[in-house]
Amino acid sequence: MSDYKERHENEIFTKVLKAGRRTYFFDVRETKAGDYYLTITESKKNDGDFIRHSILIYEEDFEKIFEALAKIKERM
């Protein structure tokens, strides 16, 4: 199976957010064990190339992460 097909076969939901020179991808995926995780990827064009940074958040950490982000949002 190709890497592309394997990567996208387990996608449950995808949301793309364009923000100026950056694009954010929010991908909910499922592991082989049936657990869910969120991949947040930032893609930014730089001198003709794309630079990508990703973070994975597993389902058991969703609430803690979202609570932390809500507190951060209050301070910004």
NUTIFI-779392 format. One record per residue: residue in one letter; x, y, z of N, C-alpha, C in turn. Coordinates in steps of 0.02 Angstrom, whole numbers, plus 50000, padded with zeros to 5 digits. Layout:
// residues N
aXYZXYZXYZ ...
This chain:
// residues 76
m500434994150000500005000050000500455006250000 s500285011249961500695017249958500635021250023 d501155025250038501145029350098500545034050098 y500405037150040499845041850035499185038350052 k499065032650021498435029050033498385026850105 e498935024350132498945022050202498805027850249 r499105033750236499015039650278498295042050278 h497975041850220497305044650213496745039650225 e496905033350228496395028250238496095028650308 n496485030850356496235031050425495965037950445 e495885042550396495615049250411494865048750424 i494645051950477493945052250496493645058950475 f494035064350486493805071050472494405075450458 t494335080150411494865084950395494565091850388 k494915096750417494725103850410495355107650391 v495305111850340495865115950317495705123150333 l496195126750362496115133750379496685137650348 k496525142150301497035146350270497075152750311 a497685154550330497795160450372498415164150346 g498305168650298498865172250269499325167650232 r499975167850249500475163550216500485156550244 r500095155350296500085148750327499435145150312 t499475138650310498885134350305498915129350362 y498355128550396498315123750451497855118050431 f498065111950445497675105950431497505102650497 f496865101350508496635097950568496355091250544 d496695085850560496505079150537496355074650597 v495745072050599495575067050650495675060350616 r496065056050650496215049550622496085044150674 e496085037950649495965032250693496555027550690 t496775025150748497325020250750497045013350733 k497495008650722497285001850708496894998850766 a497025001450827496674998950887495995002250896 g495825007050852495175010350856495165016650898 d495745019050919495795025250957495845031150909 y495605036950931495625042950889496195047550912 y496465051250863496955056450879496875062050829 l497105067950849497075073950807497775075750786 t497875076950722498505079450697498385086650675 i498765091250703498745098250681499395099650645 t499335101650582499925102850541499915110050516 e500465113550525500545120250497500995119550435 s500775122350380501165122350318501285129550297 k501905131250284502085138150267502565138050208 k502415142150158502855142450099503455146750116 n504045144250097504675147750111505155146550053 d505285151750016505745151349959505565145749910 g504925145049895504705139949847504585133149877 d504815131949938504705125549971504165126450025 f503895120850048503415121050102503745118150164 i503695121850218503945119450283503335117250323 r503375111250351502805108450389503025106750460 h502565108250506502655106350576502005103050598 s502055097550634501455093950655501485092250729 i500895091750759500825089350827500245084350829 l500335079050866499815073950873499525074450944 i498865074350949498525074651013498075068551017 y498195064251065497785058251071497145059651109 e496645055651095495965056651121495955057551197 e496355053751232496345054251306496605060951331 d496945064851288497215071351308496805077251282 f496285075951241495885081351211495655086451262 e495315084251314495025088951363495555093351394 k496105090351416496645094251448496935099451399 i497035097451337497315101951287496835107651273 f496195106151263495705111251247495595116051306 e495615113451367495575117751426496165122551428 a496755120051415497355124251414497305129551360 l497075127651301496995132551246496485137851263 a495935135951297495425140851317495725145851366 k496135143551413496455148051461496945152751426 i497315150051378497785154051340497405159351300 k496845157451270496445162251231496205167951274 e496015166651337495795171951383496355177051395 r496965174951393497545179251408497795183051347 m497605181051289497865184151228497425189951205 
